[in-house]
Structures are given as C-alpha cells and as structure tokens.
Amino acid sequence: MNSSAARNALVVMAVIASGGALLWLSDILTPLALAIFLMVMVDSFARVLRLRFPSLPPHAVFPVAITISTLGFTVITLVVAGNATTFVTQLIADRPRLDGLLARMASLAGVEVPPTIDQLFRQLNPTQYIQSVAQAVQSLASQLIFVFIYLGFLLASRRGFARKAVRLFPDHDERENASRVFVRIRDGVERYLWIQTVTGLIIAVASWGLMEAMGLNSALFWGFLIFIACYIPIIGGVVGVFLPPVFALVQFDTYWQALVLLGALQTIQFVVGNVIQPRMQGQSLNLDPVVVLLSLALWGALWGVPGMFLSTPLTVMAMVILAQFNSTRWMAVLLSSNGHPERISDGPSDPSAHPGGPTPPAKASDPKVAPAGRKRAVRISAKTAP
C-alpha cells in the first residue's frame, strides 16, 4: 500500500471516529453548536448595526444587538405560542369535521363502516406515548437552557479570542491564514442565514396572504411554521406545501380549497426555490445538492432536529477546513458543487481560470498587498499583546 492510499485510509478512519464521537457527545455538543450559531447571528447583526448606524458608540453596538435579538426572539415565541393554542382549540372544536373527513376517505378506499376520531384514539392508545412526549419536551427545555448558558459564556469570553489566536499561532503568516479560514467560515454561515431568512420571509408572507385569502384558520400560525421550517433543507418545503392543504380538508366541506392551496403553495415554493434563491446564492455556498441532502440525513441522525437546522452551515465549515490540507482536499472537492473548493491560502479567485473556484495568491511584493499586511500585523499585535 502506497503512502497516499494509507493517508486516505487514515483520513476515512478519522472521519468515522469523529462521527462516533459526535454521536456519543451529542447531548453536550448540540447545545454548544446552537449557541455558537446564535453567537454568529448576533455578531453579524452587530456589524450590520455598526455599518448602518455609525453614530452608535462602539461599546454599545453589541449590547444593542443582543437586546434587539432577545426582544425579537421573545415576541416570535409569544406569537407562535398564542397561535398554537388557538390552533389546538380549533382542532378540538373541528372533531365532527375530522369524522366527516375520515368518512370521505374511507368511502374512497371502499371501507363500509368508517372509524371515528374517538375510535382511532382508542385503538392507537396515545396515552402510551405521553411519557415519551413529556421526556422529549423536558429534554428540549433543558437543551434550550444549556444553549443560553453556553451563549452567555461565549459572549462574555469573545474579547479573549484575539489573544488566544496570538498564542495558538505565534507565526504571523499562520495566524493570518487561520484568520482568513475563520472569516470564510463566518461569511459562509452568515450568507446562508441571510439567504434562508430572506427567502423564508418571502415564502412565509406569500403563503400567509394566500391562506388568509382562502379563509384558512390559523393562517398566521402556519406562516410562522413555514418560515421556521425554511431553515431545514428539503423537509421545510414539504411541511410548507402539504400540511396546510391537509387541514383545509378538515375545515372546508369541499375539496377545491385544498387543491388550490396545494397548487399555489407548490408554485410559491418552486418560484422561490428555483428562481429567487439561486440568484441570491450563486456560487456562495458551493455545495453539491446531493451533499445537502446527505448532510441533512447525516446530521439529523447524529443530532436530531438541531442537526437538521445546522446541517448546511456545518457542512460548509467542514468543506472549508478540509480544503486547507492536501490530505483531505479530495473530500472537500467531493463536497463542493463545482469541484473547486476554496483554499484560503490560495488567495482570491480568478473567474477566468476557474469560475467560482480558487485563484493564484497575491504576491507579497505587490505594493498594494504588502503595506496592508504590515498594517494589519501592527494593529493585531497592538490589540492583542498582553
């Protein structure tokens, strides 16, 4: 066995071992990953505030970003909780309609005596699942507590990150390269968040307007649910397209409302997913669509629903890191969409050579590059020196 094959075998074994460790430590790592994800969101929002409101004092930017983010999260939670309560109340009140829907479906299937909702509940015996549901809710609540605890400590310790970077990478070139890798990962996550948020808002608002026009109950609740589901690739689109028409069958006596909702929601998802989102995304994430699907299944199997939410950002991070080393670059090539994963040390891209891929580095002798590098080095040393 040659050295290249042995090295690749070791890489594959390391990946398998890492997957086992991620699964074994999922209870610890999942809240931490969500907290880092939230910190990136808050940090991105703080930089937007700094750019849009230059008169805002620098020391007040981050507290303002945290305050606005907390208030926004609280308002969204209260609105969703209130609409969810209304939705459940309406669902209980619509029990006769559910019986009618079951009767229509049973007649289409050729069943002479259709069951009622009460009979189905007695047969399914949902009480046996109450303990499992309660445990899942308790686990989710404890995870949220740990997420905010981790987030608080991460925000409190963020000022020391630059000093730690100096200690970890004493060599200036290594530190600059590590900084560029971090910025590339951060930009990829922020770009993904921005794209999913904007497209999710477009889908949610358009779907809410359509459901309101059709007279569907709890349209605002469905709008929020569709917006949140948009952060989960593939599955989010299925939730947004099929669940509202199913409940339209329960609410309305005729089928045409459900059919119109199904066709219109599918059209909204198709236009946004195939026209608007590709124009916004372009080559920014550079992930193969098959990889997006596989990463959704993989991270969902490792970390459950939080893993589904984080599947794309985590895969982008893995691709960027793998592209920095010769022994793992082949894995980054497989993950990428165009076969040219960005290698940070290679410098900016040259569109004429490899569209969307890496390009030759800027030369240190370039007068436009060298002074800037020296200035950055002086500035970093001045800020981070003990």
N, C-alpha and C positions, 0 to 999 in steps of 0.2 A: 504494500500500500504506500503510495507516494505521500509526500508531506501535505500537499494540497487536499487530498481526499481525507487524510487524518484530521487536518484542521477543520474541514467542513463537518466531519462526523462529530468532532468535539463541540462545534457550534450548535448542531442539531440537538445533541445531548444536553447542552446548557439551556437551550430553549425549552426542552421538555421538563428539565428540572425546575426552571423558573416558573413554568406553568403550574407544576405541582405545588411550589411554594406559594404562588398567588392564590391557589385554591385553598390551601391549608391555612393561610393567614388572611383569608377574605374578611373575617369579622373585624380585623384590625385595619387592614389596608383600604377597605371600601370607604369608611368614613373619612380617612385621611385623603384619599383621592378626590372625594367630593369636596372636601374643604379646600384643597389646592385648586380645584376647578372654580370654586366660588371666589377664591382669592384672586385668581386671574381675571375673573369678571369684574370684581371691584377695582382692581388695579387698572384695567382697561377703561373703566368708567371714569376713574380719577384722572387719567391722562386726557380723556375727552373733555372733561371739565376744565382742565388746565389750558387746553388749546382754545376752547370756546369762550372762556371767561378769564382772560389774562390778568384782570384786575383782582381776582381772588387771591388772597395771601397763600403762598406756597405751603405753609404749615397747616392751612385749613382745608386744602383740597381733599386730602384723603379722608378726614373725619366727615366732611360733607358728602363724599361719595358713599361712605359706609351708612350714614344716616338716611340718605335718599334710597339706597338699596334696601335697607331694613324696612323702611316705611312701605316701599313698593311691594316687597315680599309679603308683608303683613296684610296689606289691602287685598292683594290677589288671593291669599289664603282665606281671608274672611269672605270674600265674594264667592269663591268656589265652595266653601263650606255651607254658606247660606243657600246657594243654588242647588247644592247636592241634597240638602234637607228637603227643599221644595220638590226636587225630582223624585226622591224616595216617597214622599207623601202622595204625589200624583200617581206614582206607580201602584201604590197600595189602593188608591181610590179607583184605579182602572182595572181592578181584578175582573169584573164582568167582561170588559173588553178583551182581556187576556184569554178568558174562557172562550169567547167568540172566535178569537184568532186561532186558538188550538182546534176548535171545531172545524173551521175552514181548512186548516192544514190537514186535519185528519180526513176530511171528506176528499181532499185532493189525493191523499195517499190511499184511499179506499178503506179506511177504518170506519166501521159502522157505529161503534159506541166510543166517541172521543173522551179522553180523560179531562178532568178539570184541573185547575191550578192546585187546589187543595189535595186532590188525589196524587198529583205529581210530587208535591211536597212530602206527603206521607210515604210515598214509595222511595223517593230519594233520601228521606230522613236527614234533612240538612243540619239537625242538631248535632249529629256526629262530627260535623265539620266546624262547629262553633269554637271548640277548643283550639283547633289548628288556626282558624282565622284570628282568634284572640292572641295567640302566640305570635302570629305574623305581625299584627298591629303593634304589639308590645315591642317586638324586635325593631320595627321601623321607627317607633318613637325613640327607643334607646339609641339607634343609629343617628337619628337627627340630633339628639343631644350631643353625642360624640362629635358629629360634624361641626357643630357650632363651637364646641370646646376646642377642637383642633384649629378651626378658623381663627378663633381669638388668639391662640398662641402663635399661629403663623403670622398674623397681622402684627402682633407685638414684637416678634423677632425679625421682621423683614428688614429692619435697619442694619442688622448684622450680617446680611447676606453678602454685601460687597467685601467686608473684612474677611469673611470665610473664604470667598473666592480668591483673595490675595494669598491666603495661607495655603489653600489647596493647589493653586497654580502659581508658584513663585516666578516662573519664567513668563515674561510679558507676552510672547507670541502664543504660548499655550493658553494663557488667560484670555487673550483676545479671541482665540479660536473657540474656546469654551463659551465666551460671552456671545459670539455670533450663533453658536448652536442653540443656546438658550433663547436668544431673540427669535430665531427661526421657528422654534417650537412654540413660543409665546404668540408670534404672529399667526402661525397656522391655527392655533386654538381660537384666538380672537377672531380670525377671519371666518372660521367655521361657525362660531357663536353668532357673529353678525349676520351671516347668510341665513342660518336657520331661524334666527329671530325675525328678520325682515320677511322672509318667505312664509314663516309660520303665521305672522301677523296678517299677511295678505290672504292666506288660505282661511284663517280663523274669521277675519272680518267679512270676507265674501261669503263664507258658509253661514255665519250668523245672520247676515242680511237675507240670504236665501231662505233659511229656516224661519225667520220672522215673517217673511212674506208669505210662506206656506202655512203659517199659523201653528208650527210645531211647538209643543210645550217645552219649557226649559231650554229655549234656544241659546240663552246666554251661557248656561252651564255647558252645553255642547260646544259652544265656541271656545270656551276656556279649555275644555278637554282636548279639542282638536289642536289648539295652539301648543299645549304641553306635549301632546303626542308627536308633534312635528319634530321634536328633538330626538326621537327614536327612529332611525332609518327604517324604511320599508313598513314596519309594523304600524308606525304612526299614520301612514297613508291608509292602511286597511281600516284602522279604527275610525278615521275621519270619514271614510266613504260608506261603510256598511252599517255601523251602529245606528246613526240617526234614521235611515230608512226602516230598519227593523222596528224601532219604536214608533215610527209613523204608521206602521201596520197596526200597532196596538191602539193608537189614538184615533185614527180615521176609519170609517166604515168601508171605504173603497180603497182600491189598490193604486190608483193613479198618482196620489200624492207621494207614496213611497217610491214609485217608479221614477217620477220627476226628480225627487230628491237624489235618488241613486245616480241618475244620469247627469244631473247638474253638478253634484259633488265630485263625481268622477272627472267631469270636464274641468272643474277648478283645479283639482289635483294634477291633471295632465298638463294643463297650460302652465301652471307654476313650476311643476317638476321638470318639464321638457323645454320650456321657452325662457322663463324668467330666471330660474335657478342656474342653469348652465351659463347664461350670460353674466351673472354675478360671480359665479365660481370660477369659470375659465379653467386655468391650469393651477389655481392657487393651492388646492389640496393635493393634486397629483396622485390620487388613489384610484386603483382599478375598481370598477363597480363590483366585480366578483369578490374582491378583497373586502369591500364594505359589507357585503352580505355575510361573508365568512367571519369577519371580525365581530359583527353583531351576534352571530351564533356563539362564537368562542367566548367573548366577554360576558354574554348572557349566561352561559353555562358556568363560568367561573364566579361571577359576582351578582348574578340575578339581574333585576331591573336596573339598579345603579350601573351595572356593567354595560347594559344596553344604551343608557344615556351617554356613557363615556366612551363607547366603543370607537367611534371615529376619531376623537381627539387623542386617545391612547394609541391608536394605530398610526396616526400622523407622527406622534412623538417617537414611536418605535422605528418608523421608516427613516426619520431624520437622524436618529442616533446610529442605526445600523449602517447608514450611508457613509459614516465618518471613518470606518475601519475597513481595510482591504479584505479581511477575513469574513466579514459579514455583509459586504456591499452587495453580494449577489442576492441576498434576501431582500434588501431594500429595492433592488431592481424588480424583483417579482411583485413586491407590494405596490410599486409605482404604476401610474397609468400609461406613461409614455416611455418607460424604460430608462429614464434619466433622472434618478433621484438626486436631489440637490446635495452636493458635498460642500459644506460651508467653507472649508479651506480652499476650495477651488475658486472662490470669488464669485462675482455676479455673473449672470447668464449672458450668453451671446445668442440672441434669437436666430441669427443667420446660420449658426452652426448646428445647434440642437434646439428646436422650438420647445420652449418650456423646460429645457434642461440646463446643466451647468456649463459655464464658460471659463476661459482661462483667467487666472488670477491677475489682479492689478500688480504691476511691478513696484517694488519698493523704491526704485529710483525715480518713479513718476513724481514730479514736484507737487502734483495735486494730491497725492496719496501720502507721501512720507511726512510732510508737516502736520497733516491731520492726525496721523498715527501718533506722532510725538506729543501733540497737544493732548490727545486722549490719555496717553500714558501718564503725562504730568498730572492731569486732572484726576485720574483714578488713584494715583499714588497720594495726592494731596487729600483726597476724601477718605481714603481707607487706611492710611498709615496709622499705627497705634500711637 
